[in-house]
């Protein structure tokens, strides 16, 4: 039914996806047809389950198939028997079609498609439905369910060195929601907000939307420039001290203490985003900034999006005691936006030790991909690029030498070649083009694909020995 070529330029999951799509659109797979399970198809085709799972996820995302709980995947209804449309209809249809999947996805937010612990999650969700069925007819606690807040407090204490009590933990639905809360709590007393430059673009957008005055502070090899921060006149700062985004630098202890002193002596606040602190591949994870000053003015923010699932939309904050009263006053009548069932399931998952095991497993997976990406960069870029920020997280930064294409030109060429890149200029405060800098994620890319993708990308960047392969590589 499906013919896969191991020596083809296209990855196996792309070949399988394209053949499935053709069978669905042609009617060879009628609507309602049940697809083989991931295991069955992987065994039949002698390929990995990850390849089949990635194919099914892409087909599902584009609407070619749908899922039934505990039943599997089925073919969606398509109008393949309709008469050929006229030219105008064909043009409109073409414009409305979803883009074809990229072959090499270097977006820094991608995770391993097979990483989610589906079986355990299903088990604990079922147990929670049975045990807490009555709870689902009620509203949850506005600041999050107590079992989850307690599980997070215990995890942070032993894994991140955060010192707090569960009352300080607030469950949120992602960093954007957390920062929305912070902006509302701080805007009347701390309206001057500093952000890292380059840095994560979301915080500055959220703060601006809440009418805070946002000031960029340069970032160097030792993290945020403390002298520039002290001169800025700002009274709050957003930082990523354990793994600066995007450059990957770690804020050294002397700068951490200086930053804490800046907050305490001036009545200022620090927003510490510890977004991917678990993923460190050399030595032990860097302890949190909050752990150095538990009673200080530090708002600690964490997420499950980088290590477990961004789709769950579960994150958390640890609010310092001085802000709790203001937070309760502003949000006591609000409702927690995170599903009650998901909160209870996650609490069970963490309470039974599976989250720690999951972290260890994913650290091994991502370390292998991290090392494979570095090796590919060394082979195909050589002296043409230097790596910044390796050793942690889900991305690296490449500083290119020579005269590579301008960023927009390179992005367009990469897209045409089936490569997805996140523009480094998006991390810069003024969005200035950065022709010599590439941001490369590796979380969602198996090692073999990284080798092929980096080879093609090097050719697009002007590496002489690889230009020919760029012209002959199919999209």
Steps between C-alpha positions, in 0.01 A plus 500: 500500500785739584846504343775668701853557376766507767749669266263775385572865577163546673469361854288191542220683680467745208482214249238325711303821553489577127381149412231506768381840380480380140301193603255712701447762229466241224249295696722194529451546874127576535362718779465309824778252424685406816875540469739238637632569846841664527653172610335295224605731220852538637539121511351458154731755339803418718537862612501670840183583688619860519483521121141374491396717794644811333316414177167452680544826692559692178197340330290571809614863517402557136161331536558192287432272795326527835537318829249309711585448869627146563424408136776651290516712185239509219490661155308828486230564242624663178314600186719300260202405279407860421545621138818692419466864610534788260820705485386762752389231743831320462688823572295570811541143619874514448520819703301343783705180515725458804870529422684178430696374801858615520763230476742646756346691789754699702243695700628532860162414657466155339500193725556134414162392354523163677599644838161541666430218752166411345437169674570631850304818437201299381523280808509788746233696317271197523575462870426868561171474310400208718619646829403864446194477274298716738764771491443552128158652572664771712729795441860448599712714728576838339875460557521134398428164661675434829643154409675648197626808685640270769665269243659799325626644830666169589651465153640854502648452844705192412570565131536876468588617850189719519391570859129569531177363640210369287293814570749697293457273194248618238397276209494679163436406139838583350753781531273752328235451768763523775636827362150641458452447873839646589441808285169571671649454846803721432380771262387749766820479707764372254411646158859504366576148373842386377541205263801317359620595151517271314231313687172316483256719299183403691572686828563837338178459299295417810650785703437751223139382470458588870645848439823435687806692383736236360877562490745261327813406696795350308603139563859381487692185581423556871128550446318828545719811521467601865650845453250578225214371717607712795517810277165432334275629775283189466327356806437146369688265268421181309801263483588143400804452728549123481493479118467837335271502199624498230875515566509226763728680747482432875489796737808454723466506877649849542245642259220304667586650837529844343160460336344394832659801671360725224152367574518511879677834541276681253165332570512352150371164372663220304297269274706181472396283204643150558346370177724201413724465804466120510677454167867539578743256338827593669516485878207558732207734428564860607311578827228762490559867576205491739677247720769758578243741643173320588367802689604745230308671222529215250206369298593149387341369179513142370325291238427144392507602132870431437533163673151346489250663264421852373154375408399451863542876558613457860755727664545647847632794696643532849403842630707669769320577825489879436288446187254242633263755650481700176456181299214376720330839485513514120429135415295349782189496279678360195495134397804289420498450120671158516273195476423349840548149361840586351613652830400192698656267243828689510496497880467119493770471237740709707403355836582146387849596386440486125587862429855456632538183293364678194752782545788254517378320188454821301836633613657190342300538177573869458865465594541254213329740259700793635827314440391385154418857401836628622680225311307583181580870538868417541499279190309730268581851623848438642679830552211678330300521822546508875249356747356704787299363789560128463465257790141565605144558383348420162690734270840638412606823331736509202717805436587490130818637347547635150212654307190283542168608346290764676260349751182540294671362192631201694160437660337498157762267353473271800122486472522411132746223590266358765681649800318683778701762690408739778634849417766607747391861440175418682700476822649849454321798649494699177461187280811606309600247231784277612661341192777331696297323768285187483279355773480120463267281705557126517227367730271376225770380263648149504875483461494371141275786390725752675795377294311544174342831602827656611671390178233672294497808723877534476470503123234771515729705724772493237735224611690437173533124524131452542343734245457223246308282742263787573410521133433130472316441828127457434250699698 
